[in-house]
Amino acid sequence: MTTPRAAPPSAPPPVLPAVPALYETEIAHARVAPVRHALRHRTYMWLVDLDDPPVPPRPLRPLARFDPADHFDGDAPTLRAGLDACLAAHGVRRADGRVLMLAHARVFGHVFNPLTLYWCHDRAGRPVCVVAEVHNTYGGRHTYLLHPDAQGRAETAKDFYVSPFLDVAGTYRMRLPLPGDRLDLTVQLRDTDGTRPLTATVRGTRRPARTGTLLAAALRHPWSTAAVSLGIRRHGIRLWLKGLRVRPRTAPAPAPQEGTS
């Protein structure tokens, strides 16, 4: 079992952002091979303390629920327990400090998180690791354990089937700085031949997690998580019409994950 990596003792701990917070976001995907295709989607995401996820007033609870069943294996009693089991599976002791999670909440009984991020810290507030949890539209879930550098950059081999038009091959290069007033994430796929077929970005602006802010976001982006699922399928049809064909799934069969019950 490995020991979590932390910043040197002399390094001052970072100032962690206040949570919960909402981020008005624009998600963009740009494909350059084998065909060019770009998409942009506006939505909103939450940054929350994993040990203290927000519970809106009762009339607004259908707009934001954080359910442990929607993450990791789906069978942990709490989000923190799910993360601890994930870290143990990666051979890492639990992060004993704050963990900040960036994710979509369940909205009107539906949730789909293509990417959930967990920034893990030790008791002194120093970064330990980042867990990137990926869901695909086939019901699969997968986690990547990352140790970003001071600029939030990390690299990991792709070993999970996501897009039906891309093989399970290549390397992800990521830039995942902890969100502050701005959210600025990048995930780029680099193929084994050196090409960069896909780049995804998430940009956003922080908003206070107040009742009025949540209502405004929900009105601008009705049933936001369902819109994410539908948008993925719509663009998949467009890519198919452009001539792309589905690649066989070489990864193990996934487990159910969307959590729509």
C-alpha positions as CSV (number, residue, x, y, z in Angstrom):
1,M,0.0,0.0,0.0
2,T,1.4,3.3,-1.0
3,T,1.5,6.5,1.1
4,P,-0.4,9.4,-0.3
5,R,1.8,12.1,-1.9
6,A,1.6,15.5,-0.2
7,A,3.3,18.8,-0.7
8,P,6.7,19.2,1.2
9,P,6.2,20.2,4.8
10,S,7.7,23.6,4.2
11,A,5.0,24.5,1.5
12,P,2.1,26.5,2.9
13,P,-1.2,24.7,2.5
14,P,-3.4,26.2,-0.3
15,V,-6.4,28.3,0.7
16,L,-9.4,26.0,-0.1
17,P,-12.4,27.6,-1.7
18,A,-15.6,28.1,0.3
19,V,-18.2,25.5,-0.5
20,P,-20.9,24.7,-1.5
21,A,-20.6,26.7,-4.7
22,L,-22.3,26.7,-8.1
23,Y,-20.4,27.1,-11.4
24,E,-22.1,28.3,-14.5
25,T,-20.2,26.3,-17.1
26,E,-19.6,25.9,-20.8
27,I,-18.4,22.4,-21.8
28,A,-16.7,22.1,-25.1
29,H,-15.4,19.1,-27.1
30,A,-13.3,19.4,-30.2
31,R,-12.5,16.4,-32.4
32,V,-9.9,16.7,-35.2
33,A,-9.6,13.1,-36.3
34,P,-10.8,11.1,-38.1
35,V,-13.4,13.9,-38.8
36,R,-13.7,17.4,-37.4
37,H,-16.5,18.0,-35.1
38,A,-17.1,20.5,-32.2
39,L,-19.8,20.9,-29.6
40,R,-20.5,23.4,-26.9
41,H,-23.0,22.9,-24.0
42,R,-23.9,25.3,-21.2
43,T,-24.9,23.9,-17.9
44,Y,-24.1,24.3,-14.2
45,M,-22.1,22.1,-11.7
46,W,-21.6,22.0,-8.0
47,L,-18.4,22.2,-5.9
48,V,-19.2,20.6,-2.5
49,D,-17.5,19.2,0.6
50,L,-17.7,15.5,0.3
51,D,-18.5,15.2,4.0
52,D,-21.1,17.9,4.0
53,P,-23.0,18.0,0.7
54,P,-25.7,20.7,0.6
55,V,-29.3,19.9,1.3
56,P,-31.6,22.5,-0.2
57,P,-34.9,23.6,1.4
58,R,-37.5,20.9,1.0
59,P,-39.3,22.5,-2.0
60,L,-36.0,22.7,-3.9
61,R,-34.7,19.2,-3.2
62,P,-35.8,17.8,-6.5
63,L,-33.3,20.3,-8.1
64,A,-30.2,19.1,-6.2
65,R,-29.6,15.7,-4.5
66,F,-26.2,14.1,-3.9
67,D,-26.7,10.3,-3.6
68,P,-23.9,7.9,-2.8
69,A,-25.5,5.4,-5.2
70,D,-24.6,7.7,-8.1
71,H,-20.9,7.4,-7.6
72,F,-18.1,4.8,-7.4
73,D,-19.6,1.3,-7.0
74,G,-22.9,2.7,-5.9
75,D,-23.1,0.5,-2.8
76,A,-21.4,2.7,-0.2
77,P,-23.4,4.3,2.6
78,T,-21.9,7.7,2.1
79,L,-19.9,9.6,-0.6
80,R,-16.8,9.6,1.7
81,A,-17.1,5.8,2.2
82,G,-17.2,5.4,-1.6
83,L,-14.1,7.5,-2.0
84,D,-12.2,5.7,0.7
85,A,-13.0,2.3,-0.9
86,C,-11.8,3.7,-4.3
87,L,-8.5,4.9,-2.8
88,A,-8.0,1.6,-1.1
89,A,-8.6,-0.2,-4.4
90,H,-5.8,2.0,-5.9
91,G,-3.5,1.1,-3.0
92,V,-3.7,4.5,-1.3
93,R,-4.6,5.2,2.3
94,R,-7.7,7.4,2.8
95,A,-7.3,11.1,2.6
96,D,-7.8,12.4,6.1
97,G,-8.5,16.0,5.2
98,R,-11.1,17.8,3.2
99,V,-12.3,16.4,-0.1
100,L,-13.9,18.8,-2.6
101,M,-16.1,17.2,-5.3
102,L,-17.1,18.8,-8.6
103,A,-20.2,17.1,-10.1
104,H,-23.7,17.4,-11.4
105,A,-26.3,16.8,-8.7
106,R,-29.3,14.6,-9.3
107,V,-32.1,16.7,-10.8
108,F,-35.8,15.5,-10.9
109,G,-34.6,12.0,-10.2
110,H,-32.0,11.8,-13.0
111,V,-28.2,12.2,-12.9
112,F,-25.4,11.6,-15.4
113,N,-21.8,12.7,-14.7
114,P,-19.4,12.1,-17.6
115,L,-16.7,13.3,-15.3
116,T,-16.6,13.9,-11.5
117,L,-13.5,15.2,-9.8
118,Y,-12.4,14.8,-6.2
119,W,-9.6,17.0,-4.9
120,C,-8.3,15.2,-1.8
121,H,-6.3,16.9,1.0
122,D,-4.6,15.9,4.2
123,R,-5.4,17.3,7.6
124,A,-3.1,20.3,7.0
125,G,-4.9,21.2,3.8
126,R,-2.2,20.0,1.5
127,P,-3.1,18.2,-1.7
128,V,-2.8,14.4,-1.6
129,C,-4.3,13.4,-5.0
130,V,-7.1,13.9,-7.4
131,V,-9.6,11.1,-8.3
132,A,-11.3,11.4,-11.7
133,E,-14.4,9.4,-11.9
134,V,-15.7,8.7,-15.5
135,H,-19.1,7.4,-16.5
136,N,-20.1,6.3,-20.0
137,T,-23.5,6.1,-21.6
138,Y,-23.3,2.2,-21.6
139,G,-23.6,2.2,-17.8
140,G,-19.9,1.8,-17.0
141,R,-17.9,3.6,-14.3
142,H,-14.2,3.9,-13.9
143,T,-11.8,5.9,-11.7
144,Y,-8.3,7.3,-12.4
145,L,-6.0,8.1,-9.5
146,L,-3.9,11.3,-10.4
147,H,-1.1,13.2,-8.8
148,P,-1.1,16.6,-10.5
149,D,1.8,18.9,-10.4
150,A,1.7,22.4,-8.9
151,Q,-0.1,23.7,-12.1
152,G,-2.7,20.9,-11.9
153,R,-1.3,18.9,-14.8
154,A,-1.5,15.1,-14.8
155,E,-1.2,12.3,-17.3
156,T,-2.7,8.8,-17.3
157,A,-3.2,5.9,-19.8
158,K,-6.7,5.6,-21.2
159,D,-8.1,2.2,-20.1
160,F,-11.9,2.8,-20.1
161,Y,-14.3,2.8,-23.1
162,V,-16.0,6.2,-23.3
163,S,-16.7,7.3,-26.9
164,P,-18.0,4.6,-29.2
165,F,-15.9,6.1,-31.9
166,L,-12.6,5.9,-30.2
167,D,-10.5,2.9,-29.2
168,V,-9.4,2.2,-25.6
169,A,-5.9,3.4,-26.3
170,G,-3.7,6.4,-25.9
171,T,-3.0,8.8,-23.0
172,Y,-5.0,11.5,-21.3
173,R,-3.2,14.7,-20.5
174,M,-5.2,16.8,-18.0
175,R,-5.1,20.1,-16.4
176,L,-7.2,20.1,-13.3
177,P,-6.5,23.0,-11.0
178,L,-8.7,23.4,-7.9
179,P,-11.6,25.7,-8.8
180,G,-11.6,29.2,-7.4
181,D,-13.5,32.2,-8.8
182,R,-13.0,30.5,-12.2
183,L,-13.3,26.8,-13.2
184,D,-10.8,26.0,-15.9
185,L,-10.3,22.3,-16.8
186,T,-8.8,20.6,-19.8
187,V,-8.7,16.9,-20.8
188,Q,-6.8,16.0,-24.0
189,L,-6.6,12.5,-25.5
190,R,-3.3,11.7,-27.2
191,D,-3.3,8.7,-29.4
192,T,-0.5,6.2,-29.7
193,D,0.7,7.7,-33.0
194,G,1.1,11.1,-31.4
195,T,-2.1,12.7,-32.8
196,R,-4.6,14.5,-30.5
197,P,-8.0,13.4,-31.7
198,L,-10.0,14.9,-28.9
199,T,-9.8,17.9,-26.5
200,A,-12.4,18.6,-23.9
201,T,-12.6,21.8,-21.8
202,V,-14.8,22.9,-18.9
203,R,-14.9,26.6,-18.2
204,G,-17.0,28.3,-15.5
205,T,-17.7,31.2,-13.2
206,R,-18.3,30.7,-9.5
207,R,-21.7,31.6,-8.0
208,P,-22.8,31.5,-4.4
209,A,-24.9,28.4,-3.6
210,R,-28.0,30.3,-2.5
211,T,-31.6,29.6,-3.1
212,G,-32.0,32.3,-5.7
213,T,-28.8,31.2,-7.6
214,L,-30.0,27.6,-7.8
215,L,-33.4,28.6,-9.0
216,A,-31.9,30.9,-11.6
217,A,-29.5,28.2,-12.8
218,A,-32.4,25.6,-13.0
219,L,-34.5,28.0,-15.0
220,R,-31.7,28.7,-17.5
221,H,-30.8,25.0,-17.8
222,P,-34.1,23.0,-17.2
223,W,-33.5,19.4,-16.2
224,S,-29.8,19.9,-16.7
225,T,-28.6,16.4,-16.2
226,A,-31.1,14.9,-18.7
227,A,-29.9,17.6,-21.2
228,V,-26.3,16.3,-20.8
229,S,-27.4,12.7,-21.6
230,L,-29.5,13.8,-24.6
231,G,-26.7,16.0,-25.9
232,I,-24.2,13.2,-25.9
233,R,-26.5,11.0,-27.8
234,R,-27.5,13.7,-30.3
235,H,-23.8,14.4,-31.1
236,G,-23.2,10.7,-31.4
237,I,-25.8,10.5,-34.1
238,R,-24.2,13.5,-35.9
239,L,-20.8,11.8,-35.8
240,W,-22.3,8.6,-37.1
241,L,-23.8,10.5,-40.0
242,K,-20.4,12.0,-40.7
243,G,-19.1,8.6,-41.4
244,L,-17.7,7.4,-38.1
245,R,-18.4,3.8,-37.1
246,V,-18.6,2.3,-33.7
247,R,-15.5,0.7,-32.4
248,P,-15.8,-2.6,-30.5
249,R,-15.7,-2.4,-26.7
250,T,-12.4,-4.0,-25.6
251,A,-12.8,-3.1,-22.0
252,P,-14.6,-5.3,-19.5
253,A,-18.4,-5.0,-19.5
254,P,-19.5,-2.1,-17.4
255,A,-21.8,-2.1,-14.4
256,P,-25.0,0.0,-14.2
257,Q,-24.4,3.6,-13.2
258,E,-26.8,6.3,-14.3
259,G,-28.9,6.0,-11.1
260,T,-32.3,7.0,-12.5
261,S,-34.4,5.0,-10.1
